[in-house]
Amino acid sequence: VVACLESLSGERLGPNYRYWVEYVGGHEDIRPKAGYRAWKAALFGRIAAALAPGGSFVLADVVVPERPEDAVVPLEEGFDLPDSVADQLEWLADAGLSSTVAWSAGDLAVLVGDR
C-alpha cells in the first residue's frame, strides 16, 4: 500500500503513512494543509493517467455528507480527511474520467471513474 501511495503521490510517506494527513472530521475550525485539495485533484489525474483504456478507478470512502446530521462514521485523527461527493466527482471529471456515484448512504460513498 505504501509503495503504491508513494508512487501515485510522488511523496515519501515512510512507515507512518496513515498520519501524513490532518484530521478534519466535522470540525469547522480545522482545515487541511494548504494545497491539499489541489494535491488530491492532481492525484486523481495521475490515477486516470495510469488506467488502461476501459479501466476503472473505484473509490470507497467517508465523505462530507450534504446534511451535517448524516456525519455518523467515526473519523480517525491523523487519517480521515473527507471531501464532498460533488468535489470528488468534479476532480474525477477534470482528470478525464466519466464519473458516477455507484452507492452512497449518509457519509459513505462509492465513486467510480471510468477511462
N, C-alpha and C positions, 0 to 999 in steps of 0.2 A: 504494500500500500504506500509506504513512504517513498519508495523509488518512483512509483507512478506519479504521486503528487509532486515530487521534486521535478520530474521530467516535464509535467504539464505546466507547473507554476514557474519554473525557472529559478526557484528559490531552494536554498539548502535548509531543510527543516530539522534535521537531526532526530535524535531518539524521542524527544518530547514534542513531536509534531502536533499532537492534539491541543497544545497550549499556545500555538502561534497566532490565534485569532482572539479578539477580545469578546468577553461576554456582553451581550446586549439584552437578551430576554425581553421583557416587557417594560424595561426601564427607559423612560424618555430622556433621562439625564446622561445616559451612557451612549456614546456614538462609536461606530467603527473607526479604525485608524484612517487618517486622511488617505484617500486613494483606494480604499478597499473596494468600493463599488465598481470603480473603473477597472481595477485588477480582476474582479470576478467576471465582469463583462468580457474582458480580454481573454480570460481563461476559457470561457465558452467558445470564443473564436479559435483558440488553439485546439480545443477538443474537436470542434467542427472540422478543422483542417486535417486532423488525424483520422477522421472517419473515412472509410471507403465509400464510394458512391453506393447509395442504397442503405448505408449504415444508419444506426440509430444510437442516440445518447439518451439514456433514461436516468432521470434524477428523482430520487425519492427523498424527501427532506421535510423538516419542520419549516413552516413559512409564517410570515406575519399575516394573521387572518384579517379578513375585512371587518369583522366585529371583534373588538377587544375581549369580550366575554368568551370568545371561542379559543383564546390562548390558554390551553389546558395542559399541554405537554411540558413536563419539567425540563428546563434547559440547564445544561451543564456549563458552569462558569469556565471560561477559558476555551470553550469548544464551540458552542452553538452561537451562530450569528445569522438568524433568519432574515430573508428578504421577502418582499411580496411576490405573489404569483405573477402579477402583472409585470413587475420589473424583470423577473427571470424570463418570462415569455418574450419580452422585448429584447433582452440580451441574446436569447437563442435565435430570434428572427434576425437581429443585427449580425449574427455570426453566419447567416446564410442558411439556417435550418428552418424547416417547416415545423413549427412548434404547436403542441397541443397539451391540454390537461387531460391525462388519462384517468385520473381519480383525484378527488380531494374530499376531505372531511375536517372541518374545524381548522386547526393549524397544521395539518399534514397534507401533502400533495405529492403526486407523481406526475412529473412533466416529461414529455418526450419530444426530442428534436430529431427530425429525420433529414438526412442529407440526400 
